[in-house]
Amino acid sequence: MASLYFKYAAMNSGKSTQLIQAHFNYLERGLKPIAYIPLIDNRAGKGKIKARIGLELEAYSFSASEDLYEHIKQQAINTQVDVVIVDEGQFLNREQVYQLAKIVDELGLPVMVYGLKTDFQANLFEGAYHLLCLADKVEELKTICWCGNKAHFNARVNDLGQVLREGEQIEIGGNERYIALCRKHFMSGQAS
């Protein structure tokens, strides 16, 4: 039976690496995965998922107004689709999360979503909130803080490496803008 999966973690945990590996595993078994990434995340270029270790994957870029159910339904009519894989799930809106659940329930396709749970202020992202509510299976992927403890939090840092507490919720960036911290160091603002 198909399920909606949400695999979340802090920054630099290997989410995109695991997504690319899952995509490869389906291909290796003769199945057809289809990958998606929100347009807002253009760090690797439009329509690309890129892991820090250098792996890349072509993906369909979608906007916040795109109906993912209708798009995937059309894809499934035109070609074989065996699984839907979505990167940066935190950027989904409520309607899109419900559309992904509908893909599972009505089209019988498994949907795997990877993303962040919380922002740099420890607030849930809209997409993560609704995925936590609707997903059949939720899995936390692990990463570590600079101190060696488990990191749950994403800290935004400035050019001097200082932890920032204010700003817009969404500011696209990678290793130079965000670090994963344990609760103790997130709360104290210790970036290293």
VOPA-463559 format. One record per residue (C-alpha): y, z, x; residue in three letters. Coordinates in steps of 0.02 Angstrom, whole numbers, plus 32768, in hexadecimal, padded with zeros to 4 digits. Example, Ala and Ser with C-alpha at 12.3 -4.5 7.8 and 13.67 -1.06 7.14 Angstrom:
! residues 2
7F1F81868267ALA 7FCB816582ACSER 
This chain:
! residues 192
800080008000MET 80AD7FD38041ALA 8127805D806FSER 81DD8075809ELEU 81E680C5814BTYR 827F8114819APHE 827481378254LYS 830E81918292TYR 834B81E28331ALA 83E38207839AALA 842E8182840CMET 83C8814784A1ASN 831F81798458SER 82D180CC8460GLY 82E1809D83A8LYS 83027FE683CCSER 82777FE3844ETHR 81FC802583CDGLN 823C7FAA834BLEU 82227F1783C1ILE 81737F5883EBGLN 81477F678332ALA 81867EB48316HIS 811A7E7883A7PHE 80817ED58366ASN 808D7E7A82BFTYR 80A27DD18315LEU 800F7DF58387GLU 7FA07E0E82EEARG 7FD57D6982A2GLY 804A7DB98224LEU 80FF7D898202LYS 81837E0F8217PRO 82397DEE81EBILE 82C07E538244ALA 836E7E808205TYR 84087ECD8253ILE 84B07EF58202PRO 853F7E808233LEU 85A87F178263ILE 85397F3582FBASP 85667EA6836EASN 85497EFD8416ARG 84C37E7F8448ALA 85137DEE83EAGLY 84FC7DB48337LYS 84487DB282FEGLY 84007E0D8394LYS 83A87EB283A8ILE 83AD7EEC845CLYS 835A7F8484A8ALA 83A47FE0853CARG 830A7FB185A3ILE 83377EF98591GLY 82C67EBF8504LEU 83187E4F8482GLU 82EA7E1083D6LEU 833B7D8E8365GLU 83667DD782BCALA 83BC7DA5821BTYR 846D7DF08214SER 84A57E2F816BPHE 85497E6D8123SER 85697F0880BBALA 85747E9B801FSER 84CF7E41803DGLU 84427E5B7FC0ASP 83AD7E7A8033LEU 83317E747FA4TYR 83677DC57F6FGLU 836E7D878023HIS 82BF7DC6804DILE 827A7D8A7FA6LYS 82B77CDA7FD1GLN 82717CE88081GLN 81C87D198039ALA 81CA7C817FC6ILE 81F37C0A8054ASN 81867C5380DDTHR 81077CDA8101GLN 81537D89810EVAL 80E07E1C8133ASP 815B7EA68163VAL 82177EC38162VAL 82617F1D81F8ILE 83167F5A81F6VAL 83797F9D828BASP 8413800D827FGLU 83E4804C81D2GLY 847280C981D3GLN 84E7803881ABPHE 848E800D8109LEU 84E7803A8069ASN 8497808F7FD3ARG 84757FEB7F78GLU 84207F9F8010GLN 83AD80358025VAL 837C80257F6ETYR 835F7F6B7F8BGLN 82E97F94801BLEU 8289800B7FA9ALA 827E7F7F7F28LYS 82367F0A7FAEILE 81AB7F897FC9VAL 818C7FAB7F11ASP 819D7EFB7EC8GLU 81717E877F57LEU 80ED7EF77FA4GLY 81357EE68053LEU 81407F7780CDPRO 81F17F99810AVAL 82127FF281AEMET 82C4803081CCVAL 830080768272TYR 83A680CE8289GLY 8410816782A5LEU 840F81F8822CLYS 84B982448254THR 855F8210829EASP 85C0825E832EPHE 85FC82EA82BAGLN 854A83128280ALA 856982C581D4ASN 84E3825A8183LEU 850581A08180PHE 8500815380D1GLU 846880E980FBGLY 840B817A814AALA 842E81EA80B4TYR 83E281708039HIS 8351814580ACLEU 832881FF80BBLEU 832982077FFDCYS 82C2816A7FDBLEU 824F814D8070ALA 819581688058ASP 8183819B810DLYS 820981E6817EVAL 81ED81FA8238GLU 825E824582BCGLU 825381EE8364LEU 8273826383F5LYS 82EF825D8484THR 833582DF84FAILE 83DC832C8525CYS 841B833185D8TRP 83D883E485E1CYS 832683AC85B6GLY 832283F38506ASN 83058389846BLYS 83A28328843AALA 83CC831B8381HIS 848482F1838APHE 84F1825C83B9ASN 858F82898417ALA 861C820C842AARG 8670821984D4VAL 871381D6851BASN 872B817B85C0ASP 872B8223861CLEU 8684825685CFGLY 86D282D8855DGLN 868582F384B1VAL 86F482B78422LEU 86FA8311837BARG 876E829E8317GLU 877381E782EBGLY 872A81658277GLU 8674817E8247GLN 864280D18285ILE 867580978331GLU 85F9801E837CILE 85C9804A842DGLY 8537806D849EGLY 851380D78536ASN 85C980DA856AGLU 8604812784C4ARG 857581938485TYR 84FB820F84CDILE 846C8271847EALA 847D832E8486LEU 841B83C88450CYS 846F843883CFARG 84AD84B68451LYS 8507843284B9HIS 854383D28420PHE 8592846F83D8MET 85E084A1847FSER 861783EF84A8GLY 85BE83ED8550GLN 85988338857AALA 854883628622SER 
